Amino acid sequence: MKIYNQKTHFRRWVVEIPAVVALLTILAWGQELKERAVAIRGAAIETISGGRIEKGNVVVRGGKIEAVGAEVEIPDDARVIEAEGMTVMPGIIDPYSRAGGVTGGGEFVRVADQFYPYQEVFKQMLPWGITNLSITPSSLGQTAVIAITPDLPKTMVINKDGNLFLPVTNSTSSLRVLRDGLALRPAGPQGQGPEIPTRAGRGRGQRRGDQTQQQQRQRAGQRAGQQAAGGPSSMADPLWAKVVKGEQYLIVDVANSATILYLGEILEKYPEVKVALNTNGSTVFETLETLKKFKPLLILPPRIENQPNRQYRINAARIAHEAGLEVAFTGLKPEAAAAMPGMRAGRGQRAAAPPTRGASEVNRDVPLFPVAYLVKAGLPREIALLALTLKPAQVMGLADRLGTMEPQKDANLLIFSGDPLDPASRLLRVMVEGKFVYENKN
């Protein structure tokens, strides 16, 4: 027989009720602190996807953009940043970076397996407005995408399963890696490419300042060819399958103009393949007709360059755009890629061939000066902004969370004192994943 003790039951409730109330209060308080919004009020907004809003508000909560627009109301709990006269835009994304010193060793390399986040080079990126990087190995391998959050190093990698990366030269072994990979078969006997006369180790579009880099690219391509001598790496096989189906970009680093001609020949058989081609303006100018046939997305340094073997200056990004080719920019901060000992600088990231004189001398407070120069020289403004943000995100397969200012996208934002492409404007603050990680105190 169960005996009901009213006094004991009452004492239990007296003890338990305050405990439950206290616990609920603590949880609610913690949730409020965690979810408190940040609002940027009264700024011009470069949404990228929806054009420019001359005056509006941005609300950020939980690392994501909660709302953006001219009529957006600011929540009562928000920490408000007054930004009238300023401009907000998405963070800059670099689709081809060697920062961090990930190298190849003659085998397939996954950047995520070698990535070391505790390096000063990443902090140096923030004053230039760079919030995300796609880090590439030095030979055949898989890239990784990071968000530059030096204070949270263990969570910097946001996509460990990045793009397939392949350095290609006009050597038989290097081209065989590409042919066999696209054919989804083990490497066979050495094949012969189209008979295109070239000068050994140097394309016509290369300048003397590129010779060291040219040799490095050739060696990387040869290493990739050696890897394929016994068949493509099993780790690369599923990535090749995605590339052939058009599900993922293949990032290709080319050594010279002749290599692009070979690429055009090989890719004719694979219309579904999407290629992001890391090269320079002189090479683009020299091989434009071939590029128009297989339509890669071009990864270019933002600079004015010379025509091959001539002193005429060219705006390669504008030329590519007018030819119907998409462009993404890399190497906005050239010396960052060379900051680590033993690194091979990528194209657009070399000290031997800096950007235009004005761009190389400008300080980091005006990171978009080289891009502004290209716009002044005829590149449409909206195309320039796309090349810094959405196009790189598309190459990485992360356009659903990066590259534009839309609700539910990562809150990676830049605040400029004025128009980002105005040389008088200064980068004031950088936000990554909803937290301010850099403030210009000058």
C-alpha positions in Angstrom: 0.0 0.0 0.0 1.5 3.4 -1.1 1.4 6.1 1.6 1.3 9.7 0.4 3.4 12.0 2.5 2.1 15.5 1.8 4.8 17.2 3.9 7.7 15.4 2.1 6.1 16.1 -1.3 5.8 19.8 -0.5 9.4 20.1 0.7 10.6 18.5 -2.6 8.7 21.1 -4.6 10.1 23.9 -2.5 13.6 22.7 -3.2 13.1 21.8 -6.9 11.2 24.9 -8.2 13.9 27.5 -7.4 16.5 25.2 -9.0 14.5 24.8 -12.2 13.8 28.5 -12.4 17.5 29.3 -11.9 18.5 26.8 -14.6 15.9 28.2 -17.1 17.1 31.8 -16.3 20.8 30.8 -16.9 19.9 29.1 -20.2 17.8 32.0 -21.4 20.5 34.5 -20.4 23.2 32.4 -22.2 21.0 32.1 -25.3 20.4 35.9 -25.3 24.2 36.6 -25.1 24.9 34.0 -27.8 22.3 35.3 -30.2 22.6 39.1 -29.7 22.5 40.8 -33.0 24.9 43.3 -34.5 23.4 45.9 -36.8 25.2 48.1 -39.3 23.0 51.2 -39.8 22.8 53.7 -42.6 25.6 52.4 -44.9 25.7 52.0 -48.6 25.6 48.2 -49.3 27.2 46.3 -52.1 25.1 43.2 -52.1 26.7 41.8 -55.2 23.6 39.6 -56.0 21.1 42.5 -55.8 23.1 45.5 -56.8 24.0 48.5 -54.6 21.7 49.9 -51.9 22.6 53.5 -51.4 21.4 53.5 -47.8 20.4 50.6 -45.7 20.9 48.3 -42.7 22.6 45.0 -42.2 21.6 42.7 -39.3 24.0 39.9 -38.3 23.2 37.2 -35.7 24.9 33.9 -34.9 27.6 34.3 -37.5 25.1 34.7 -40.3 23.4 37.6 -42.1 19.9 37.8 -40.7 18.6 40.7 -42.9 19.9 43.3 -45.4 18.1 46.1 -47.1 16.9 49.6 -47.3 13.9 49.1 -45.0 15.3 46.5 -42.6 14.4 47.2 -39.0 17.0 47.0 -36.3 16.2 44.6 -33.5 15.9 46.0 -30.0 18.7 43.7 -28.7 21.2 44.7 -31.4 24.6 46.3 -30.9 24.4 49.2 -33.4 27.3 50.4 -35.5 26.6 53.8 -37.1 27.9 53.6 -40.7 26.3 56.6 -42.5 28.6 57.6 -45.4 30.4 54.2 -45.2 30.1 51.1 -47.5 29.6 47.5 -46.6 30.5 44.7 -49.0 31.2 40.9 -48.8 34.6 39.8 -47.7 37.2 39.2 -50.5 37.8 35.6 -51.4 41.0 34.3 -53.0 40.4 31.2 -55.1 44.1 30.3 -55.5 46.5 30.8 -52.5 49.7 29.2 -51.4 49.6 30.9 -48.0 50.4 28.4 -45.2 53.2 26.6 -47.0 51.4 23.3 -48.0 53.7 21.5 -50.4 53.6 18.3 -52.4 55.9 15.3 -52.0 55.4 13.4 -55.2 52.1 12.0 -54.0 48.5 13.2 -54.0 48.2 15.9 -51.4 45.2 16.9 -49.3 45.7 20.4 -48.0 43.4 19.8 -45.0 45.8 17.0 -43.8 48.8 19.4 -43.8 47.1 22.7 -42.9 48.7 24.5 -39.9 46.6 27.5 -38.8 49.0 29.0 -36.3 50.8 31.2 -38.8 51.3 34.9 -38.9 50.6 35.0 -42.6 46.8 34.6 -42.0 46.6 37.6 -39.7 48.4 39.6 -42.4 45.6 38.9 -44.9 42.9 40.6 -42.8 44.0 44.3 -43.4 43.6 43.6 -47.1 40.0 42.5 -46.6 40.6 38.9 -47.4 38.2 36.7 -45.4 38.4 33.4 -47.2 41.1 31.4 -49.1 41.2 28.3 -51.2 44.6 26.9 -50.4 46.3 24.9 -53.1 49.1 22.3 -52.9 52.2 22.5 -55.0 51.4 19.4 -57.0 48.4 17.2 -57.8 46.0 17.3 -54.8 42.9 18.6 -53.2 42.4 22.2 -52.0 40.9 23.3 -48.7 38.9 26.4 -48.0 39.5 28.4 -44.9 37.9 31.3 -43.1 40.5 33.6 -41.7 39.8 33.5 -38.0 43.2 33.4 -36.3 41.7 33.6 -32.8 39.8 30.4 -33.6 42.5 28.3 -35.4 40.8 25.0 -34.9 37.8 26.0 -36.9 39.5 27.8 -39.7 38.9 25.1 -42.3 35.3 25.3 -43.5 35.7 22.9 -46.4 38.3 20.2 -46.2 37.1 18.5 -49.3 37.9 21.1 -51.9 38.6 21.1 -55.6 40.9 18.8 -57.5 44.1 20.8 -58.3 46.5 20.0 -61.1 49.6 21.9 -62.3 50.0 21.3 -66.0 52.9 21.9 -68.4 53.4 21.0 -72.0 55.4 17.9 -71.1 54.0 14.5 -72.2 53.9 13.1 -68.7 52.1 16.1 -67.3 49.5 16.2 -70.1 49.0 12.4 -69.6 47.8 13.0 -66.0 45.0 15.3 -67.4 44.1 12.9 -70.2 43.9 9.8 -68.0 42.1 11.6 -65.2 39.4 12.9 -67.5 39.1 9.4 -69.1 38.7 7.9 -65.6 41.3 5.3 -66.5 44.8 4.3 -65.2 47.6 6.0 -67.0 48.6 4.2 -70.2 51.7 4.5 -72.5 53.0 8.0 -73.0 50.7 9.7 -75.5 51.6 12.4 -77.9 49.9 15.8 -77.8 49.2 18.1 -80.7 52.3 19.3 -82.5 52.6 22.8 -81.4 56.0 24.5 -81.7 57.2 25.9 -78.4 60.4 27.1 -76.9 61.5 24.7 -74.2 60.6 25.8 -70.7 59.2 29.2 -71.8 56.0 30.3 -73.4 56.0 33.4 -75.6 53.9 35.2 -73.2 56.3 34.9 -70.3 58.6 37.7 -69.2 62.1 37.3 -67.8 60.7 38.1 -64.3 58.6 34.8 -64.6 61.5 32.5 -65.4 62.0 31.1 -61.9 58.3 30.6 -61.5 58.1 29.0 -64.9 60.7 26.4 -63.9 58.9 25.7 -60.7 55.6 25.2 -62.5 57.3 22.9 -65.0 58.8 20.8 -62.1 55.4 20.7 -60.4 53.8 19.5 -63.6 56.5 16.9 -64.1 56.0 15.6 -60.5 52.3 15.3 -61.3 53.2 13.3 -64.4 55.5 11.0 -62.4 52.6 10.4 -59.9 50.5 9.0 -62.8 53.2 6.6 -64.1 51.5 3.8 -62.3 47.9 5.1 -62.6 46.1 8.0 -60.9 46.0 8.1 -57.2 43.0 6.3 -55.7 42.3 9.4 -53.6 42.0 11.4 -56.8 39.6 9.0 -58.6 36.3 10.3 -57.0 37.4 13.8 -57.6 38.0 13.1 -61.3 34.6 11.6 -61.5 33.0 14.8 -60.1 35.0 16.9 -62.6 34.0 14.9 -65.6 30.3 15.2 -64.6 30.6 18.9 -64.2 29.8 18.8 -60.5 33.0 20.5 -59.4 35.6 22.9 -60.9 39.0 21.5 -61.8 41.6 24.1 -60.9 44.5 24.1 -63.3 47.7 26.0 -63.0 49.3 26.4 -66.4 53.0 26.9 -67.2 52.9 28.8 -70.5 50.8 29.6 -73.5 51.6 26.4 -75.3 50.0 24.5 -72.4 46.7 26.3 -72.9 46.7 25.2 -76.6 47.1 21.6 -75.4 44.4 22.0 -72.9 42.0 23.3 -75.5 42.7 20.2 -77.6 42.1 17.8 -74.7 39.0 19.5 -73.3 37.2 19.4 -76.7 36.1 15.9 -75.8 34.7 16.9 -72.4 32.1 19.7 -72.8 30.8 19.2 -69.3 34.1 19.8 -67.5 34.4 23.1 -65.7 37.9 24.5 -65.5 39.3 27.3 -63.4 42.5 28.3 -65.0 45.2 30.1 -63.0 47.3 32.1 -65.4 48.4 35.7 -66.2 47.3 38.5 -68.5 50.0 38.1 -71.1 49.1 34.4 -71.6 45.4 35.2 -71.8 46.1 37.8 -74.5 48.2 35.4 -76.5 45.8 32.4 -76.4 42.4 34.2 -76.3 41.0 32.4 -79.3 41.7 29.0 -77.8 40.3 30.1 -74.4 37.0 31.2 -76.1 36.5 27.7 -77.3 36.6 25.8 -74.0 35.6 28.8 -71.8 37.5 28.4 -68.5 36.9 30.7 -65.6 40.2 32.7 -65.5 42.0 33.2 -62.2 44.0 36.4 -62.7 46.0 38.9 -60.7 44.3 42.3 -60.7 46.9 44.3 -62.6 47.7 46.0 -65.9 50.3 43.9 -67.9 52.3 44.0 -71.1 51.4 42.4 -74.4 53.7 39.5 -75.1 57.1 40.7 -76.4 55.8 44.3 -76.7 55.5 47.3 -74.4 51.8 47.9 -75.0 49.8 47.7 -71.8 46.7 45.5 -71.5 43.8 45.1 -69.1 43.5 41.3 -69.3 40.4 41.1 -67.1 38.6 43.5 -69.4 39.7 41.6 -72.5 38.6 38.3 -71.0 35.2 39.7 -70.0 34.6 41.2 -73.4 35.4 37.8 -74.9 32.7 36.2 -72.8 35.0 34.6 -70.2 34.4 34.8 -66.4 37.2 36.1 -64.2 38.1 35.7 -60.5 41.0 37.7 -58.9 43.9 36.3 -56.9 47.0 37.7 -55.3 45.5 41.0 -54.0 48.2 40.9 -51.4 51.2 39.6 -53.4 53.8 39.2 -50.7 51.5 37.1 -48.5 52.1 34.0 -50.6 55.8 34.3 -50.3 55.8 34.8 -46.5 56.5 31.2 -45.7 60.0 29.8 -46.4 60.2 27.4 -49.3 56.9 28.4 -50.9 56.4 28.6 -54.6 54.5 31.7 -55.4 51.4 31.3 -57.5 50.7 33.5 -60.5 49.8 36.9 -59.3 51.7 36.2 -56.1 55.3 36.8 -57.1 57.7 39.5 -56.1 59.6 39.4 -59.4 56.7 40.8 -61.3 54.7 43.2 -59.0 51.5 44.9 -60.1 51.6 48.4 -61.6 53.9 50.9 -59.9 51.0 52.7 -58.2 49.4 49.4 -56.9 52.6 48.1 -55.5 53.3 51.2 -53.5 49.8 51.7 -52.1 49.5 50.8 -48.4 47.2 48.1 -47.1 44.5 50.7 -46.1 43.5 50.8 -49.7 43.5 47.1 -50.7 41.3 47.5 -53.7 43.4 50.1 -55.5 44.7 47.6 -58.1 41.0 46.7 -58.9 40.0 50.3 -59.0 42.7 50.9 -61.6 41.3 48.1 -63.8 37.9 49.6 -63.5 39.3 53.0 -64.5 40.8 51.2 -67.5 37.5 49.9 -68.7 36.6 46.8 -66.6 32.9 47.1 -65.6 32.6 47.8 -61.9 30.1 45.0 -61.3 32.4 42.5 -63.0 35.3 43.6 -60.8 33.3 43.1 -57.6 32.1 39.7 -58.8 35.7 38.7 -59.4 36.5 39.5 -55.8 33.5 37.7 -54.2 31.0 35.5 -55.9 33.1 34.1 -58.7 35.7 32.7 -56.4 32.9 31.3 -54.2 31.4 29.5 -57.2 34.8 28.0 -58.0 35.0 26.6 -54.5 31.4 25.3 -54.6 30.5 27.6 -51.7 28.3 30.2 -53.4 25.4 29.1 -51.1 27.2 30.6 -48.1 29.8 33.0 -49.4 30.3 35.8 -52.0 27.1 37.9 -51.6 25.1 39.7 -48.9 21.9 37.7 -48.5 20.1 36.3 -45.5 21.5 33.1 -44.0 24.9 33.6 -45.7 28.1 33.8 -43.7 28.6 37.2 -42.1 32.0 37.9 -43.7 31.9 41.7 -44.3 34.1 44.6 -45.0 33.3 48.2 -43.9 35.0 51.0 -45.9 35.0 54.7 -45.1 33.5 55.3 -48.6 33.3 53.6 -52.0 35.5 50.5 -51.9 36.9 51.4 -55.3 37.7 55.0 -54.4 41.4 55.5 -53.7 40.5 57.9 -50.9 38.4 55.3 -49.1 39.9 53.2 -46.3 39.1 49.8 -45.1 38.0 50.3 -41.5 36.8 47.0 -40.2 36.7 43.3 -41.2 34.0 40.9 -39.9 34.4 37.1 -40.3 31.6 34.8 -39.3 29.8 37.5 -37.4 32.8 38.7 -35.3 35.1 41.7 -36.0 38.6 40.3 -36.5 40.3 43.5 -37.7 40.0 47.2 -37.0 42.0 49.9 -38.7 43.1 52.2 -35.9 45.1 54.6 -38.1 
